[in-house]
Amino acid sequence: MKKAWLCVLLILGVAPGFSQPILLANDQNFGRTVERLLRFPTHAQQVGQSIRVYVGFTITGQGRVSEVSVSNKGPIADLLREEVMRVWAQLPSQNPRYAGRYVMPIAFLLGEGGSKRVKEIANKDDSVVQAGSYQLINEVSVIGFSACEYRTLTGIGKN
């Protein structure tokens, strides 16, 4: 009978010493918070490309977010780098059990006439440059739409 209960506890993951590790990748609130804070800078949208940015960061043993950096192998526009730093500076402290090094991909997607149609990511072959080990967590996205210009009899206007 004891073996049966032990098996049930192990399957449910509630046996002492056998619980699943606490991972930031499993925390849906973290990704939602990042998505909520992110903005696709207007001037970066004018380049006309969707871009993926890899953000490297550390969560300390006290739950503070630190050592934030853009970890792309290829070049990234300063406006996107500044947006990443702005968002990470606003993140609240995390669960100290998440302590570790992470990389989160962020897709800055440029819309083409609707939220379901976006331009292909221009740097899709780019990769992460991050020394040491890290945990790759789920990508988040932000969609931007470039302003359309139209011509009138009196000149050019923005729509």
HULINZI-V469653 format. One record per helix or strand of 2 or more residues. SS is the DSSP state (h for helix, s for strand). FROM is the first residue (numbers start at 1). TO is the last residue. If there is no record, write none. Layout:
SS_FROM_TO ; SS_FROM_TO
This chain:
h_2_12 ; h_24_26 ; h_28_37 ; h_42_45 ; s_50_59 ; s_65_70 ; h_78_90 ; h_96_98 ; s_100_111 ; s_135_144 ; s_149_152 ; s_155_158
